[in-house]
Amino acid sequence: MKRTSIPAFSDRNVAKVFDAYPADIRARLMRLRAIILSSAKDIDGVGPLDETLKWGQPSYLTTESGSGSTIRIGREKTDGRIAMYFHCQTDLVATFRELYPTQMTYGGNRSILFGASDRIPEKALRHCIGLALTYHARKSAAKSNKVPVRKPASRTTPASARPKAAALKPRARRS
């Protein structure tokens, strides 16, 4: 992978959070930061990332382009592992798990976890970062390529013009 110089922090508060970590943890987080920033530069349509704090953790947002979902990095509170967090209401981590079931460790539906001595699978991680940074753009493109959904017939629509009941998908009943 190509190595480029990583920009200085534009937000002093983000720099303070990195400085507060022990040297070994800070080095791992700085490596993840470098991978995130360089991956964003390599992807058309992502644009510059805003680096800020969310929930007290360094966060990377596609504010200008709106193309992606926020990525955060930090330590897991439970066991101290390094984590790269993704929005838990997306299918991102499930997608990563399907693509890379053995290359990385996952924390539920919201993170990729790295032990202190784990090798970072950079190629796979860059792909995952790319998927996160283009999440909204891909979802929008998928929506615009779909056939429009017909609106349900209103009560004023004659019965002959309404779809037949057999064509409707039945809902699962709650027990």
ChimeraX attribute file (.defattr): number of C-alpha atoms within 10 A of each C-alpha:
attribute: neighborCount
match mode: 1-to-1
recipient: residues
	/A:1	6
	/A:2	4
	/A:3	8
	/A:4	10
	/A:5	7
	/A:6	13
	/A:7	9
	/A:8	8
	/A:9	13
	/A:10	11
	/A:11	13
	/A:12	11
	/A:13	15
	/A:14	18
	/A:15	15
	/A:16	11
	/A:17	15
	/A:18	20
	/A:19	11
	/A:20	10
	/A:21	14
	/A:22	9
	/A:23	11
	/A:24	11
	/A:25	18
	/A:26	17
	/A:27	13
	/A:28	18
	/A:29	21
	/A:30	15
	/A:31	13
	/A:32	22
	/A:33	20
	/A:34	17
	/A:35	20
	/A:36	22
	/A:37	19
	/A:38	18
	/A:39	18
	/A:40	22
	/A:41	13
	/A:42	12
	/A:43	12
	/A:44	8
	/A:45	17
	/A:46	22
	/A:47	17
	/A:48	15
	/A:49	21
	/A:50	16
	/A:51	20
	/A:52	19
	/A:53	17
	/A:54	14
	/A:55	7
	/A:56	13
	/A:57	18
	/A:58	21
	/A:59	22
	/A:60	24
	/A:61	20
	/A:62	23
	/A:63	16
	/A:64	12
	/A:65	16
	/A:66	18
	/A:67	21
	/A:68	24
	/A:69	22
	/A:70	20
	/A:71	22
	/A:72	25
	/A:73	25
	/A:74	24
	/A:75	18
	/A:76	16
	/A:77	9
	/A:78	6
	/A:79	8
	/A:80	14
	/A:81	17
	/A:82	23
	/A:83	23
	/A:84	23
	/A:85	23
	/A:86	22
	/A:87	16
	/A:88	13
	/A:89	9
	/A:90	14
	/A:91	14
	/A:92	21
	/A:93	23
	/A:94	17
	/A:95	14
	/A:96	23
	/A:97	17
	/A:98	10
	/A:99	13
	/A:100	15
	/A:101	12
	/A:102	9
	/A:103	14
	/A:104	17
	/A:105	16
	/A:106	20
	/A:107	13
	/A:108	10
	/A:109	19
	/A:110	19
	/A:111	24
	/A:112	22
	/A:113	22
	/A:114	21
	/A:115	14
	/A:116	12
	/A:117	9
	/A:118	12
	/A:119	10
	/A:120	16
	/A:121	12
	/A:122	12
	/A:123	11
	/A:124	15
	/A:125	21
	/A:126	18
	/A:127	14
	/A:128	21
	/A:129	24
	/A:130	18
	/A:131	18
	/A:132	25
	/A:133	29
	/A:134	22
	/A:135	19
	/A:136	17
	/A:137	19
	/A:138	15
	/A:139	12
	/A:140	12
	/A:141	10
	/A:142	10
	/A:143	11
	/A:144	10
	/A:145	8
	/A:146	8
	/A:147	7
	/A:148	8
	/A:149	6
	/A:150	6
	/A:151	6
	/A:152	9
	/A:153	12
	/A:154	9
	/A:155	8
	/A:156	6
	/A:157	10
	/A:158	9
	/A:159	11
	/A:160	7
	/A:161	8
	/A:162	12
	/A:163	11
	/A:164	9
	/A:165	8
	/A:166	7
	/A:167	7
	/A:168	8
	/A:169	7
	/A:170	8
	/A:171	6
	/A:172	6
	/A:173	5
	/A:174	4
	/A:175	3
